[in-house]
Amino acid sequence: MANKHGSKAGMKASEQFHEGLKLAHARPLLSPMLMRASVIRRAGQPYPREGWAGVSPEGSIYVHPERLADPQEWLYVIAHCLLHLGFGHFQKRYQQREWDLACEREVWQFLSTLKLGKAPEHLCGVPPLGSAELPGKTEEALFRMFCENGIASDLPPYSLTGSPSTDMLEADPARNRRTYSFGSKKEDWEKVFGAGLI
């Protein structure tokens, strides 16, 4: 009986995820990037065990294969990962934690403004835009602010990991096995994102 229940839950999780993926494909803003990205949803991959997803600079999005969630939440999660690529967030900085947090906040802010999808529960209680604690700023401005003033201990992580860690992976663990749609050249994610904006 437990196996049967687990199988039903797994089927439901898969169904909801694929519905969310369809919603993302239907968005002109996301579709050009999503067609070039790889969405990987299976056990044994580097998805955050307590969170939702992680994204590599090469465009692999590793999603939690067992998480049961509303399709609108999956739309948000996929959009969040794609925006890291489209905004050019994969950069090495002298204070990496501050940069990563600034990028997570910028993506959260953008999605909040667009009202695209439904944020996972741990991101629903985040202070509103323009709050006194963190006024609406670019990731560069936030990065400088975090470097100069430090990161408040009660600041939400804004990421999809469900922890203070970023959802941006340093590299794609599967990059040597990966085949790109357009040969072996590196995608210009910012250019692809620009096409979606147009």
Residue, then its C-alpha position, 0 to 999 in steps of 0.5 A: m500500500a505504501n508503495k502504491h501511495g508513493s507511486k501516486a505521489g510521484m506521478k502527481a509530482s511529475e504531472q505538476f512539474h511538467e505542467g509548470l514546464k509547459l507554462a514556462h515554454a509558453r512565456p515569450l520572455l523565457s522560451p528562447m532560453l528554455m529551448r537552449a537550456s537542459v532541464i534535468r529532473r532525476a535522482g542522483q543529480p546536484y539539485p538542493r535536497e531541501g530546496w527546489a533547483g540549481v542552475s549551472p553556467e552552461g544552462s543545466i537546470y537541476v530540479h528536485p525530482e520528488r517535490l510536490a508543487d503547484p505548476q505556478e511554483w514550478l514556473y517561478v522556479i524555472a524562470h528564476c534559474l533562467l534569469h540568472l543566465g539571462f542577467g549574466h550572474f555567473q561571475k567570479r567576485y572577490q566577495q562571492r557570497e555578497w555577489d551571489l546574494a545580490c543576484e538572488r535578490e535581483v531575480w526575486q525583485f524582477l519576478s516580484t515585479l512581473k508577478l510571474g508564477k508563484a514564489p515557493e513558500h520560503l520566499c513568500g514572507v520576504p519584505p516588499l520591494g522598496s523596503a527600508e531594509l533593501p530598497g530596489k537596487t541593481e545587483e551591482a548596487l546591492f553587491r557594493m552595499f553588502c560589501e560595505n555594510g555586511i549582510a544582515s543575519d536576518l536577511p532572507p536568502y532569496s534562493l531556491t535552495g531553501s538555505p543561505s546557499t545560492d542556487m547558482l552552481e559553480a560548474d555543470p557536473a555533466r558538462n563533459r557529457r552535454t551536447y549543445s543545440f548549436g554545436s560546442k560554442k558557449e551560449d550568449w545567455e544575455k543575448v538570448f534573454g534580450a531576444g525574449l524581451i523584444 
